[in-house]
Amino acid sequence: MSTETTASVSTHILDTSIGRPAEGVAIALSARTGRGGEWAALGGSATDADGRCKDLPALPEGTTHVRLDFETETYFSKKQAEAQQDAPRVRDSATFFPEVTITFAVNPGEHYHVPLLLNPFGYSVYRGS
């Protein structure tokens, strides 16, 4: 939840290769104060059955930049294993992007919803509402 002196962040992921929410994707949240500041790991969570991550840690006062790290390789490896079951592996890797990192600027008092549209060979991100 944002306050007058802090911002807040939420996210969700849609796996566009299957047209469904991406469940179980681990997400790490980091923040820094100022462009040259050091990144501070704040913690993380994972997406729920609806592809949403509702419990990201609060941002500290003075945060100007936020980084979301999405662990996509584990998600796609699991999906590939489920799809292939006893069939031989088609590729050496389940995804071209083993992780996705999104960095963005924030202002105190605002909420930032950052949806990620994801497939094994591409992704798109935008500021949602």
Summary of the structure (lengths in Angstrom):
residues: 129
radius of gyration: 15.9
end to end distance: 14.2
largest distance: 54.8
contacts: 369
relative contact order: 0.27
helix: 10%
strand: 41%
